[in-house]
Amino acid sequence: MWSNGSVAVSSTVNSSAGSAGATTTYIVRPGDTLWGYASQVTPRGGDIRQTVSELIELNDLETASLTAGQSIVVPVR
């Protein structure tokens, strides 16, 4: 579950087993954004822009725009 602002959103996930670098597949829901997700998982004092860039690279996206129903891979933190 993660929040896209003030509303908590639950997701459908499939976890990849493993150590560091473990990921989860997240099914995007209406209103979800990479920025919203990044703001939830970026450590305090961290740079949200860096997290967004990592998510874009991890998912081979051209932009930070998401579409409801789209699957994205996100790191487990």
HUVEN-V278130 format. One record per residue. N is the residue number from 1. RES is the residue in three letters. OMEGA is omega in whole degrees, 0 to 359 (none if undefined). Layout:
BEGIN
<<N	RES	OMEGA> <N	RES	OMEGA>>
END
This chain:
BEGIN
<<1	MET	174> <2	TRP	186> <3	SER	176> <4	ASN	185> <5	GLY	181> <6	SER	183> <7	VAL	177> <8	ALA	184> <9	VAL	175> <10	SER	186> <11	SER	169> <12	THR	185> <13	VAL	171> <14	ASN	183> <15	SER	172> <16	SER	178> <17	ALA	178> <18	GLY	181> <19	SER	180> <20	ALA	181> <21	GLY	178> <22	ALA	181> <23	THR	176> <24	THR	174> <25	THR	182> <26	TYR	176> <27	ILE	184> <28	VAL	177> <29	ARG	179> <30	PRO	179> <31	GLY	178> <32	ASP	176> <33	THR	174> <34	LEU	179> <35	TRP	179> <36	GLY	178> <37	TYR	182> <38	ALA	180> <39	SER	180> <40	GLN	187> <41	VAL	179> <42	THR	179> <43	PRO	178> <44	ARG	181> <45	GLY	179> <46	GLY	182> <47	ASP	180> <48	ILE	179> <49	ARG	179> <50	GLN	179> <51	THR	177> <52	VAL	179> <53	SER	178> <54	GLU	179> <55	LEU	178> <56	ILE	180> <57	GLU	181> <58	LEU	183> <59	ASN	180> <60	ASP	180> <61	LEU	176> <62	GLU	179> <63	THR	178> <64	ALA	181> <65	SER	178> <66	LEU	178> <67	THR	177> <68	ALA	181> <69	GLY	179> <70	GLN	175> <71	SER	173> <72	ILE	177> <73	VAL	179> <74	VAL	178> <75	PRO	175> <76	VAL	181> <77	ARG	none>>
END
